[in-house]
Amino acid sequence: MPEEEQHFYGGQAVLEGVMMRGLDHFAVAVRRHDGQVLVASEPLRGLAVRSGWHKWPLLRGNYMLLESLSLGMRALQFSADVLTAEEAEKQAAAVLPAGARQSSGPETEPSTPADSPDQKPAALSRLWVGLTTALALALGVGLFVLLPTAVPGWLWGAQPQGPGAQSLLLNLVEGAVRLAVIVLYILVISLMKYVKRVFQYHGAEHATINCYEAGEPVTLDNCLRHGPLHPRCGTAFLLVVIVVKIIVGCFFGWPAPWLRMILRLALLPVVAGLSYEILRWAGRHRDSRLARILAGPGLLLQLLTTRRPDRDQVATAIYALAAVAPEVSLPADFAPPRRVDLRLHLVATPAPVSVGGEEESHGPA
C-alpha cells in the first residue's frame, strides 16, 4: 500500500488506561479497579480530518505535536475522572446501610445528573489535571530549554561566539546537559507508584501496536509476545529533538545569553518539524539498516519510560485500538466494554456499541 494511503496508529498511556488515535477519531480505554473497562471515543474535527498546509512536510510535525498535546490532556482528564468517580462510589457505598447498597457491575447505569454536586470530585480532578499540565509545561520549558543553554555560561563563563569549533563544543555541552536533565527527570518520577503503572500502560500501547504492524491478529497472547519499545514513540522524539537542536544551533553560533534564549524558543517549530520528519521516516522504514541506526538511541531511552505490561494492561490497550481501527475486532473472549460519553464522562450509553471501528459517535455534534 502506498505510504500516503497508510495510517499508522498511535497514542499514549493515561492513568490506568490507553488512548489511541485513529484516522478519523480517537478513543480512550480505562480499566477501573473492579476490572470493568470503560471506553470513550470522539471523532476528530477541524484540521485533523482535512487536507491542507498543516499536512505539508516540516509543518505537519508542529501540528501533530499540538494535536497530540490536546488529545493527551483530554484523555488524561478522562482517566482521572473515571478513577475519581470510582473512589467516590466506594466512599458512598461505605456509608450506605447494607440493604441500600446496589451493585456497581457492568449493567449498572448512573442516575446522577451531570450537574449534580456528586460530580464535584470529577470537576476537581479536571481542575487539578489542568493546573498540573500548565505547571508541567512551564517546568518543561525551564528545565529542558532554558536551563541547558545557561549551564555552559555558569560553568565556564562562555563568551558569545560565531559559528565555529568553539560554538560547536558549547552546543554539544548544551545538548548533553539537556539529555542529562531529561534522564534524571524520568528516573525521579519513575519512583512514584502511579508513574510506574503509567509506564506499564505505555509498554502495553507499544506491544499492541507492534503486534498490529507485524500483521498478526491482535489477540492478548500475540500482543504479549511483542516488546514494549517502538521507533515512533514520543520518548524517541525527545532524543531526536536534542540532536537536531545541536545541529541547528551550530548555524547560529553561541550568541549572547538573551539572544540565545530567544533563538532557542523561536527555533522550536523548526526543530520539531525536522525531528518529526526523521522519526516518521524511521517508523515507516523500520526494517532498513539506516532506520535501525537512527531508532537505536531512542529505543534505549524508551527503556526508562516503558515497563513490561501485565495481561490486563495489554487487554486495555486492545480495547483502545479496536475502538479506532475498523480492521481490528475485540477477541471473542473479551467482555464488551462499558461505552461512555467523553464529555459527560460517566453518563453511560443506552446499550453496548460495536468496537470494530463502525461504532456510533458519542462526541459533540
C-alpha positions as CSV (number, residue, x, y, z in Angstrom):
1,M,0.0,0.0,0.0
2,P,1.4,3.4,-0.9
3,E,2.7,5.4,2.1
4,E,0.1,8.2,1.6
5,E,-2.7,5.7,1.9
6,Q,-1.4,4.1,5.1
7,H,-2.4,5.1,8.5
8,F,-0.1,4.4,11.5
9,Y,-2.0,4.1,14.7
10,G,-0.5,5.5,17.9
11,G,-1.5,7.0,21.2
12,Q,-0.3,7.4,24.8
13,A,-0.7,5.9,28.2
14,V,-3.0,7.6,30.7
15,L,-4.0,6.7,34.3
16,E,-4.9,3.0,34.3
17,G,-5.5,3.1,30.5
18,V,-4.5,3.9,27.0
19,M,-5.5,6.5,24.4
20,M,-5.4,5.6,20.7
21,R,-5.7,8.0,17.7
22,G,-7.3,6.6,14.5
23,L,-7.7,8.0,11.1
24,D,-10.9,10.0,11.9
25,H,-11.5,9.6,15.6
26,F,-9.7,8.8,18.9
27,A,-10.6,6.6,21.9
28,V,-9.6,6.2,25.5
29,A,-9.9,2.9,27.4
30,V,-9.6,3.0,31.1
31,R,-9.7,0.0,33.5
32,R,-11.4,0.5,36.8
33,H,-10.0,-1.3,39.9
34,D,-13.1,-3.6,39.8
35,G,-12.0,-4.8,36.4
36,Q,-14.6,-3.0,34.3
37,V,-13.2,-1.3,31.2
38,L,-14.7,2.0,30.1
39,V,-14.3,3.2,26.5
40,A,-15.0,6.7,25.3
41,S,-14.4,7.8,21.7
42,E,-14.9,11.0,19.7
43,P,-14.5,11.9,16.0
44,L,-11.6,14.1,15.1
45,R,-12.6,17.5,13.8
46,G,-11.3,20.6,12.0
47,L,-7.8,20.4,10.6
48,A,-7.3,16.8,11.9
49,V,-9.5,15.4,9.1
50,R,-8.8,17.9,6.4
51,S,-6.0,18.2,3.8
52,G,-4.1,21.4,3.7
53,W,-0.9,23.2,4.7
54,H,-0.8,21.6,8.1
55,K,0.0,18.3,6.5
56,W,2.9,19.6,4.5
57,P,6.4,18.2,5.4
58,L,8.0,20.2,8.2
59,L,4.7,21.9,9.1
60,R,2.9,18.7,10.0
61,G,5.2,17.9,12.8
62,N,4.2,21.0,14.7
63,Y,0.5,20.4,14.0
64,M,0.8,16.8,15.2
65,L,2.6,17.9,18.3
66,L,-0.1,20.4,19.2
67,E,-2.9,17.9,18.4
68,S,-1.2,15.2,20.5
69,L,-0.9,17.6,23.4
70,S,-4.6,18.5,23.1
71,L,-5.8,14.9,22.8
72,G,-3.5,13.7,25.5
73,M,-4.8,16.3,28.0
74,R,-8.4,15.3,27.3
75,A,-7.6,11.6,27.6
76,L,-5.7,12.2,30.9
77,Q,-8.6,14.2,32.3
78,F,-11.0,11.5,31.3
79,S,-8.9,8.8,33.0
80,A,-8.6,10.9,36.2
81,D,-12.4,11.4,36.2
82,V,-13.0,7.7,35.9
83,L,-10.7,6.8,38.8
84,T,-12.0,9.7,40.9
85,A,-15.6,8.7,40.3
86,E,-14.8,5.1,41.3
87,E,-13.3,6.2,44.5
88,A,-16.3,8.4,45.2
89,E,-18.6,5.3,44.6
90,K,-16.6,3.3,47.1
91,Q,-16.9,6.1,49.7
92,A,-20.6,6.5,49.1
93,A,-21.1,2.7,49.4
94,A,-19.2,2.6,52.7
95,V,-21.7,5.0,54.4
96,L,-24.9,3.4,53.0
97,P,-26.8,0.8,55.0
98,A,-26.1,-2.7,53.8
99,G,-29.6,-3.1,52.4
100,A,-29.4,0.1,50.4
101,R,-26.2,-0.8,48.6
102,Q,-26.6,-1.6,44.9
103,S,-24.4,-3.5,42.6
104,S,-21.9,-1.4,40.6
105,G,-21.4,-4.1,37.9
106,P,-21.3,-3.5,34.2
107,E,-25.1,-3.3,33.8
108,T,-25.5,-0.5,36.4
109,E,-26.1,2.9,34.9
110,P,-25.5,6.0,37.0
111,S,-28.7,8.1,37.6
112,T,-26.9,11.1,38.9
113,P,-27.4,14.2,36.8
114,A,-24.3,15.6,35.1
115,D,-24.6,18.8,37.1
116,S,-25.2,17.2,40.5
117,P,-23.0,18.1,43.5
118,D,-21.8,14.5,43.3
119,Q,-19.9,15.5,40.1
120,K,-17.6,17.8,42.1
121,P,-14.9,15.2,42.6
122,A,-14.6,14.8,38.8
123,A,-14.6,18.6,38.3
124,L,-11.9,19.0,40.9
125,S,-9.9,16.3,39.2
126,R,-10.2,18.1,35.9
127,L,-9.0,21.3,37.5
128,W,-6.1,19.5,39.1
129,V,-5.1,17.9,35.8
130,G,-5.3,21.3,34.1
131,L,-3.2,23.1,36.7
132,T,-0.6,20.3,36.8
133,T,-0.4,20.3,33.0
134,A,0.2,24.1,32.9
135,L,2.8,23.7,35.6
136,A,4.5,20.8,33.7
137,L,4.6,22.9,30.5
138,A,6.3,25.8,32.3
139,L,8.6,23.5,34.1
140,G,9.4,21.7,30.8
141,V,10.4,25.0,29.1
142,G,12.5,26.0,32.1
143,L,14.3,22.6,32.6
144,F,14.6,21.4,29.0
145,V,15.1,24.6,27.0
146,L,16.4,27.5,29.2
147,L,18.4,25.7,31.9
148,P,20.6,23.7,29.5
149,T,21.6,26.7,27.4
150,A,22.5,28.6,30.6
151,V,24.7,25.9,32.1
152,P,27.8,26.3,29.9
153,G,28.0,30.0,30.8
154,W,27.6,29.2,34.5
155,L,30.4,26.6,34.4
156,W,33.0,28.3,32.2
157,G,31.7,31.9,31.7
158,A,31.4,31.1,28.0
159,Q,31.5,34.2,25.8
160,P,29.5,34.8,22.7
161,Q,31.0,33.0,19.7
162,G,30.2,32.9,16.0
163,P,29.8,29.6,14.1
164,G,32.9,27.5,14.5
165,A,34.6,24.8,16.6
166,Q,34.1,26.6,19.9
167,S,30.4,27.2,19.3
168,L,30.0,23.5,18.3
169,L,31.6,22.4,21.6
170,L,29.2,24.7,23.5
171,N,26.2,23.4,21.6
172,L,27.3,19.8,22.3
173,V,27.6,20.6,26.0
174,E,24.2,22.2,26.0
175,G,22.7,19.1,24.4
176,A,24.4,16.8,26.9
177,V,23.0,18.8,29.8
178,R,19.5,18.7,28.2
179,L,19.8,14.9,27.9
180,A,21.0,14.5,31.4
181,V,18.2,16.6,32.8
182,I,15.6,14.5,30.9
183,V,17.1,11.2,32.1
184,L,17.3,12.5,35.7
185,Y,13.7,13.8,35.5
186,I,12.4,10.4,34.2
187,L,14.4,8.5,36.9
188,V,12.9,10.7,39.6
189,I,9.3,10.4,38.6
190,S,9.7,6.7,37.9
191,L,10.0,6.2,41.7
192,M,6.3,7.2,42.0
193,K,4.0,4.1,42.1
194,Y,1.3,5.5,39.7
195,V,4.0,6.6,37.2
196,K,5.3,3.0,37.2
197,R,1.8,1.9,36.3
198,V,1.6,4.6,33.5
199,F,5.0,3.2,32.2
200,Q,3.5,-0.3,32.1
201,Y,0.5,1.0,30.1
202,H,3.0,2.8,27.8
203,G,4.5,-0.6,27.2
204,A,1.1,-2.1,26.6
205,E,0.3,0.5,24.0
206,H,3.6,-0.3,22.1
207,A,3.2,-4.0,22.3
208,T,-0.3,-3.8,20.9
209,I,0.8,-1.5,18.0
210,N,3.8,-3.7,17.3
211,C,1.5,-6.8,17.1
212,Y,-0.8,-4.9,14.7
213,E,2.0,-3.6,12.5
214,A,3.5,-7.1,12.3
215,G,0.4,-8.2,10.5
216,E,-0.7,-10.6,13.3
217,P,-4.2,-11.0,14.7
218,V,-4.5,-8.6,17.6
219,T,-5.0,-11.1,20.4
220,L,-3.9,-11.0,24.0
221,D,-1.3,-13.7,23.6
222,N,0.1,-12.3,20.3
223,C,0.5,-8.8,21.9
224,L,2.2,-10.2,24.9
225,R,4.9,-11.8,22.7
226,H,5.9,-8.3,21.4
227,G,8.2,-5.9,23.1
228,P,7.3,-2.6,24.8
229,L,9.5,-0.5,22.5
230,H,8.5,1.3,19.3
231,P,10.5,3.6,17.0
232,R,7.7,6.2,16.7
233,C,7.5,6.8,20.4
234,G,7.4,10.3,21.9
235,T,10.4,9.4,24.1
236,A,12.4,8.7,20.9
237,F,11.1,12.1,19.6
238,L,12.7,13.8,22.6
239,L,16.1,12.4,21.8
240,V,15.8,13.3,18.1
241,V,14.9,16.8,19.2
242,I,18.1,17.1,21.2
243,V,20.3,16.0,18.3
244,V,18.5,18.3,15.8
245,K,18.7,21.3,18.2
246,I,22.5,20.8,18.4
247,I,22.8,20.7,14.6
248,V,20.5,23.7,14.1
249,G,22.1,25.7,16.9
250,C,25.6,25.4,15.3
251,F,24.4,27.5,12.4
252,F,23.8,30.4,14.8
253,G,27.0,30.0,16.8
254,W,26.8,30.9,20.5
255,P,25.3,34.4,20.8
256,A,24.8,36.5,23.9
257,P,22.6,34.7,26.6
258,W,19.4,36.8,26.0
259,L,19.6,36.3,22.2
260,R,20.4,32.6,22.7
261,M,17.3,32.2,24.9
262,I,15.1,33.9,22.2
263,L,16.6,31.8,19.4
264,R,16.1,28.5,21.3
265,L,12.4,29.3,21.8
266,A,12.0,30.7,18.3
267,L,13.6,27.7,16.6
268,L,11.4,25.2,18.4
269,P,9.0,24.9,15.5
270,V,11.9,24.3,13.1
271,V,13.4,21.7,15.4
272,A,10.1,20.0,16.0
273,G,9.3,19.8,12.3
274,L,12.7,18.3,11.3
275,S,12.6,15.9,14.2
276,Y,9.1,14.7,13.3
277,E,10.1,14.0,9.7
278,I,13.2,12.0,10.8
279,L,11.0,9.9,13.3
280,R,8.3,9.5,10.7
281,W,10.8,8.2,8.1
282,A,12.4,5.8,10.6
283,G,9.0,4.5,11.7
284,R,7.9,3.8,8.1
285,H,11.2,2.2,7.1
286,R,11.8,0.4,10.4
287,D,13.3,-2.7,8.6
288,S,16.1,-0.7,6.9
289,R,19.6,-0.6,8.4
290,L,19.7,3.2,8.5
291,A,16.3,3.4,10.2
292,R,17.5,0.9,12.8
293,I,20.6,3.0,13.4
294,L,18.6,6.2,13.8
295,A,16.0,4.5,16.0
296,G,18.6,2.8,18.3
297,P,19.3,5.6,20.8
298,G,15.6,6.4,21.0
299,L,14.8,2.8,21.8
300,L,17.4,2.8,24.5
301,L,15.8,5.9,26.1
302,Q,12.5,4.1,26.0
303,L,13.8,1.6,28.5
304,L,13.3,4.4,31.0
305,T,9.7,5.2,30.1
306,T,8.2,1.7,29.4
307,R,7.8,-1.4,31.5
308,R,6.6,-4.9,30.7
309,P,2.8,-4.8,31.0
310,D,0.6,-7.4,32.5
311,R,-2.3,-9.2,30.8
312,D,-5.0,-6.7,32.0
313,Q,-2.9,-3.7,30.8
314,V,-2.4,-5.2,27.3
315,A,-6.1,-6.1,27.2
316,T,-7.0,-2.4,27.9
317,A,-4.7,-1.3,25.1
318,I,-6.5,-3.8,22.7
319,Y,-9.9,-2.2,23.7
320,A,-8.5,1.2,22.8
321,L,-7.1,0.1,19.4
322,A,-10.2,-1.8,18.5
323,A,-12.2,1.3,19.1
324,V,-10.3,3.3,16.4
325,A,-9.2,0.6,13.9
326,P,-12.0,-0.8,11.7
327,E,-9.9,-3.8,10.8
328,V,-9.3,-4.8,14.5
329,S,-12.0,-6.7,16.3
330,L,-12.1,-7.5,20.0
331,P,-11.1,-11.1,20.8
332,A,-14.1,-13.3,21.3
333,D,-13.2,-13.9,25.0
334,F,-13.2,-10.2,25.8
335,A,-16.3,-8.8,27.6
336,P,-17.9,-5.9,25.9
337,P,-16.7,-2.6,27.4
338,R,-18.9,0.0,29.0
339,R,-19.3,2.8,26.5
340,V,-19.4,6.3,28.0
341,D,-19.5,9.8,26.7
342,L,-16.2,11.7,26.7
343,R,-17.9,15.0,27.6
344,L,-20.3,13.7,30.3
345,H,-17.7,11.2,31.3
346,L,-19.7,8.7,33.4
347,V,-23.1,9.0,31.7
348,A,-23.4,5.6,30.2
349,T,-24.7,5.0,26.7
350,P,-28.1,3.2,26.4
351,A,-26.5,0.0,25.1
352,P,-23.1,-1.5,24.2
353,V,-21.8,-0.4,20.9
354,S,-19.6,-2.3,18.5
355,V,-15.9,-1.5,18.9
356,G,-14.7,-2.6,15.5
357,G,-14.5,0.9,14.0
358,E,-18.2,1.1,12.9
359,E,-19.3,2.4,16.3
360,E,-21.6,5.3,16.7
361,S,-20.0,8.5,17.8
362,H,-20.9,9.9,21.2
363,G,-19.0,13.1,20.9
364,P,-20.3,16.6,20.5
365,A,-22.4,17.2,17.4
